[in-house]
């Protein structure tokens, strides 16, 4: 993809996100509804917990609280001023990033042309974490009762301010803007919804979880309570499924040894926010707020070090929800709408140049071992796309099917680079490819999930396919890129699992198989591989 077409495609990505925000009315996200549950539920099904506590009865709705945009702007302003001051005081440490002077000619190019819109040359570990900055910016809006489109503008505005003002000597980093704004929403909304789940519940565990999961929400909620505001965070979710697990995972190591056993630890969460979901009720309505959210984090440990790390979020809303469930608890519920997601996958590095320890400098003569030994990694913002969620209910079972399709922007490991470097000199490649083994790419992701639960048994499967192509002509040091070759990568991941809940306890035992297939292409060099992983875990369900 050429520089001009790359700018056009990236502008389209940002424009798509902005167009979505324009669709919704500018209002707070909290609607009047039933108060949050006041007990910590260890039941598998949120509906059963509500029935047991009598919460299905109609209760008067507490008044909604107005959006506090002023406090949100003050909080993000304080954070931005602090970070910006620290950065300017240490600016001399980043002299390799200086490409513009504080003169009209240079700043005019930065502000009023696309000439400074380039991809930066930072390490993978630094660039994917810009999404976490976006998550924090997003929370300053969302936890002050702003809608998700308004909160997205916090992430976008914070990113643009940092790129244009704080880093006034540097290029306008396209990848940072996308990861901070779109990634801040995709990960930040799921983070917010998970924190909101715990914030209104009593008990030590809930208080601790609400602070650990989302301290910004906890702080702003406390400020509202100290001012005597009866703050409603919306109705109780219709269903949730949280799984905290530990076990063993057998898989190949990053060094190519194995397969070997690794300690496997993680937290997987699912929430459907429609309050009537699964109840004997008929409804059909247009949804403008978040209807479902997932947040998963897991990692494997070998000899006390993280061997592999996964982090993924998913949010869905802005669509149509329909439910037909009779008094006998037989029926269905479904929604179709717009979704967004974020994915991070990182294997442990085995070489020093596959890290942030090697800085990129203009004109730097890179003397490192050949061929390269980069390990697999990926960070992708699944910017937007259609989602479908269908559930069939009986009194003793539940069958749920989810399907998504997304337009992606990602930091993608060049899977074919290692064998390519055995045959070719890669000295003229894209800067991030040469130093860190990844490229900036645009692609698509198709994903589906099927889960069936019958009494204490649960079976499930997931399938995800992604394809990416690199963007050419927008390297920060484009003048030094003498071989701007195109890269293509495909990733197929499948997972099958079975679980049984232990009688009378909030625990289950589960076993799973996961397969990951990778294909990479550089010119005539192709590389493919398929890894098998097996896991056995004990999970705490809440």
N, C-alpha and C positions, 0 to 999 in steps of 0.2 A: 504494500500500500504506500503510495507516494506521500510526500509531506503535505501537499495541498489537499489530497483526498483524505489523508489522516486527520488534518485539522477539521475538515468538513464532517467526518464521521464522529469525531469527538465532540464537536459542537452540537451534533444531532443528539448524542447521548445526554449532554447537559440540558439541551433544549427539551428533550422528552421529559426529564425530571421536573423542569420548571413548568412545562405544560400541564403535568399532572397536578401540581400545586394550585394552578389557576382554576382547576375544575371545581374545587371544593370551596364552600363559603368560609370566610375568615371568622371563625368562632372557636370558643373553647371546646375541648374534647369531652368534657364530663357532662353527661346528660343526667337529668333527674332519674333516679331508679332506686331499687331496693338497697338498703345498706349492706356493707360488706359483712361476711360471716365473722363471728366473734370467737370461733374455736378453730384450733389447728386440726385439719382433717387428715387422718391416716387411711381413709378409705380409698379404694381404687377408683371409684366413680364419684365425682363431685355431686351428682344428682342424689345418690344414696345418702351422702352425708347431710345434704339439705333436708331430705325427707325425715331422717332420724332426728334432726334438731327442730323440725317444724318450720323451717325457713321458707317452705313453699307458699305459706300463707301471705296474703298481700299485706304490705306494711307501708305506711306513709313515706313518700320519697323525701329525703333531705334536700334542702335547697342547693342548687349548683353554685359554685364559687366562680366569680369572674376571673378571667385570665389576668395574670399579673405580669404583663409584658415589661413594665418598668423595672421590676425586680430582676427579671431575667436578663435584661440588657445591662443592668448594673453588675450582676454576677459575672457575665461573660466579659464585660469591660475590665473588671478587676483582674480576672485571670489573664486576659490579653495584655494588659499593661505590665503585669509582673513578668510574664514570659518574654515580652518584647524588650523590656529593660534588661533582663538577664542576657538575652541574645545579643543586644547591641554592645553590652559591656564586654562580651566575649567574641565580638565579630572578627577580631584579628586572627582567631583560631581557624576561621573558615575562609582564609584568603583565596584558596583555590576555587571558591564559588563566586568570586567577584568578577562580574562581566560587564557591569554598568557603573557609570560615575554619576555623581549628583550634579548633573548639568542638564540643561533643557533638551539638548539633542538626544541624550541617552534616555531620559525619563519620558520624553515624548514618544519614543519608539516603544517603550514598555507599556504606556498607558493607552495610546491611541492607535496602535497597529498590532497585528498578530505576530510581529517579528520575534518577540520575546517568548511566545508560546511554544515551549519545547518540553521534551521529557528530560528529567534530571538524571544524574548518574549516581545516585545514592545506593547504598547496600539494600538488599531485600528486607532485612530486619528493620531498617529505618523506614522504608517506604510503606510497608504494609501497616505499620503502627500509626500512620497518619489517620487511618480509619478510627482509631481509638480517640484521637483528638476530636474528630468529628462527632463521636459518640458523646463526649463530654460537652461540646458546644450544644448538641441536640438536647441534652438533659436540661440545660439552663432554660430552654423554652418549654419543653414538655412538662417538666416538674413544676412549672409555674402556671399550669393549666392552659397552655396554648395548644392549638390543634397540631396534628402532625405536619401539615403543609407549612404552618408558621414556624414550627420548630426546625423543619428542614432548612428554612431560610437562615436560621442561626448557624447551622453547619456550613452552609454555602457562604454566608457573609463572613464568618470567622476565617474560612479558608482564603477567600479573596483578600481580606484585610491583611492576613499574614503574608501572602504572596506579593501583593502590590506595595504594602507599606513597610511591614517589619523587615522583609528581605529585599529592600529597595535596590541593593547592588546586584541582585541575582535575576535569573530568568523567571518567567511565570511558569511554574511547574504544572503541566497539564495533569500528570498522574496524581500529584498531591491534591489538586482541586477535585478530581473525580473521587479519589479514595476518601477524602475528608467529608465531602458533601453527600454523595450517594451512599458511600460506605457508612457514614455517620448515621444516616437514616435507617438503612437496612439492619445494622447491628444495634443502633441506639433505641429504636422502637421496641424491638424484642427485649432489650435490657430494661427499658422502662416498664413494659407490661409485666415482666417477671417481678420487678421490685414492687409494683402496684399490688400484685397478688398477696404479698406478705405484709404490706404496710398497714392494712386495716384489721389485722388479726391479733388477738391477745396471746400471751404466752412468751416465755423467754426465747424459745426457738424462733418464733416469728419475728421478735424484735431484733435478734441477732441477724437473721437472714435478711431482713429488710435493710439493715445497715450495710451488710457485706455486699449484697447484690446491687444496691443503688443508694449510696450515701447522700447523693445530691437530692434525691427524692425524700429521703428520711429527714434531711436538714430543712428543706422547704416546707415539708408537712409539719415539722415541729414548730417552725416560725408561725404557720397559720394557727396551730393550736394555741400557742402562747398569746395570740391576738384575739382569741375567742371565736375563731371562725370554725363553723361546723363544716369541714371540707369533705365533700363527697368525691370519691375517685371513680364513681360509676358503679353499675350493678355488678353483682358477683358473677364471675365467669360460669358458663354452663357446664364446663368439663375441663379437667386438667389431669395430666399424667406426668409425674415427676419421678425420676429414677436416679438415685445416687448409688454407684456400683464400684466394686473392686474385685479383681480377679487376675487371671493369667491370660496372656495373649501370645500365641506362637506365630512368629513372622520372621522374614529375613531382616537382618540388621542393615544399617546404612552403609556399613563397610563391606557388604556383600557376603557376609558369613551367615550361615543359618540354614533353615529356620531355627530360632532359639526362643525360649520362653522369656517373656517380659512381664513386669508388673503392669496391670492395666487398671486405670482409675478414671472416673468421669462422672459427669452430671448431664443428663438429657431431660429436657422439659418440653411439654406440649400443652398449649392452652387454646381452647375454643371460647371466645368471649361472648358469644350469643347467649344471654341468660336463659333462654328457653330450650337450648340445645339438649336433646335427650328426654325432655319432659313430655307428658301426654298433652300436646298442644299443637294447634295449626297456626302457621304464620307465613307471611310473605312480605318482604320489605326490601327497599334499597338501603344499602349500608354505605356510609361515608367514612366511618372510623375503622380502626383495626378490628378484624373479625377473628383472626387466628394468629398465633405467634409461637415460634419454636426457638429455643436456644440450647445448643449442644456444645460441650467442651469435654475433651478426653485426651489422655496422653498415655504413652507407655514409658516405663522406666527400666533401664538396664544398667547395673552396676552404679546405681545412684544418679544417673544422668538421663535426661529426657531423650529417648530414642526417636520418638515420633509425636507430633502434636497436631490436634485437630480442633478447629473452632468453627462453628457454623450457626447462622441465624436465618430465620425466615419469617416474613410478615405478609399478611394478606388482608385485603379490604377493598373498599371502593368498588362494590359490586352488588349482586342480588342474592338474598338469602331466602330459602324456602324450606318449610318443615311441615310434615304431615305425620303425626304420631297419635294413635288412638288411645283410648283408655286402657286397652290391653297391652300397651307399650310396644306395639308393633307399628312400624312405619319407617320413614326415612327423613333425612335432612341433607340439604346440599347448599353450596354457594358457588357462584362463579364471579370472578372479579380480577383485580389487578394485584400482583404480588411483587416482592422484592426480596433479595437474600444476599448473604455474605458468606464466603467460604475461605478458610485458611487451612493449608496442609503443609507441614514442614517436617522433613527428616533431618536428623542430626548431621551437621557438616563433618567431613573427614579431611578437609584441606583448609589452610589458613586463608586462601583467597576467596573461599566461599563464605565470607563473613564481612563484618564491618571493620575488621582490623586493617584492611588495605584501602587507603583513601585513593580516590580517583583525582588525578591532577592533569591539567592540560599540558601536553607535551611530555607526559610521564612515560619513561621507557620501562615497560613492564617485563621484568625478568623473573618469571615463575615457571615452575615445572610444566612440562608438556608430556603426554596429553593431559587434558583437564580431568578432574575427578569431582564434578559437581554432583550433589545429591538432590533428590526430587523435592520440589516445593511449588506452591501455588497460592496466590491470594487473589480472589476475584470478587468483584461487585457484580452481582446479578441485578442489573439496574432496574428492569421492569419487564413484566410479561404477564400473560393470562394464567390464571390458576383455577383449578377445579377441585372441590372437596365434597365427597359424597359418603354418607354413612347410612347403613341399613341397621335397624334395631329390632330385637326381639326381647322378651323378658329375661333371657339368659345369655344373650350373645350380642356382639356388635361387630360389624364389618365396615371398615373405613378404607376408602380409596382416595388418594391425593395425586394430582398430576399438575406439573408446572412446566412452563417454557419461558426462557429469559434471554434478553440481549445482555451480553457481558462485556466488561472491561477488566483485564487482569494483568497481574505480574506472573508470567508463566515460565517455569523452568524449561530450558531448551533441551529436551530429552535426547536429541540426536547429537548434541554438541560434543559429548565425550568421544564417541567413535569418529566424529568428523575431525576433531583435533588430532587424531592419530594420523590422518592422511593429509590434512591441509593446515597451513599457517593461518591462525585466526587473528593475527595482529591488527587487521583492519576492520574487525567486526564492530557492531554496535557496542557502546561503552559498557552497558550493564551486562551484555553477553560476555564480553571479554573478561571483565573483572569478577562478576558474580553469577554468571550462568543463566540469567533470566532476561526476558524481553517483555515489552509492553504489547499486549495483543487485544484484539477485538474478536468476539466469538459468540457462541450460543450454548445454552445448556437446556437439556430436556431431562426431567426428573419425574419419578413416580414412586409411590409407596402404597403398600397394601398391608393392613393389619386386621387380624381376626382374633377376637377374644370370646371364649366360651367358658363361663364360670371361672375356674382357677387357671385355665390354660390360655396361652396367647402364642400366636404364630404371626410372623411378619416377614416382609421382604421389601427391599429398596433397590432401585435401579437409577443410575445417573450417568448421563453421557454429555461430555463437553468437547467442543472443537474450537481451536483458536488459530489465528494467523497474526503474524507480527506486523507492526506499523513501521514503515520506512520513512526516512527523510526528516525526522524530527528529533534527532539526537542532540543533546546539549553541545557536544563537540562534533557536530556533523561534518565539519571541514576535515577532521582527522579520520573519519570513517571511509576507508578506501574500498571496502567490500561489504556493502550494505545488503547482504543476502536476506532472502525471505525465509522465515521459519514457520513451520506448521506443527501443531501438537493436538493429539486427541487423548481423552481420558475416559475410561469406562469403569465404573465402580458398582458392584452389586453386593448385597448383604442379605443373608437369610438367618433368622433367629427363632428360637423357641424358648418359652419361659413357663414356669409353673409357680404359682403363688403358694407359699406355705400356709397351712390352715391356722387361723387364729392369730396371725402375725403379719406386720406390714413388710414382709420380705418375700423375695422370689429368687429362684435359681434359674439362670439362663445360660444357654449355649448358642454360639453364633459362628457363621462362616462368612468371610468377606474376601472378595476377589477384586484386585485393582489391575486393570490393563492399561498400558501406556504405549503410545506410538508417537514418534517424532520424525520429522523430515527436514533436512537441510540439503538443498540441491539434489544430488543423486544418492546421498547417504540417508539410509532409513534405519531406525532402531525401534524394536518392539519388545515388550516384556509383559509378563503377567505374574503377579504375586498372590499367593494364597495365605490367608490368615485365619486362625482358629482361636476363639476366646471362650472361656468358661468363667462366669462371674456370679457373685451374690449381690443382689440389689436391694436397697431400702426404698420402698415405695411410699410416696406421700403426696 
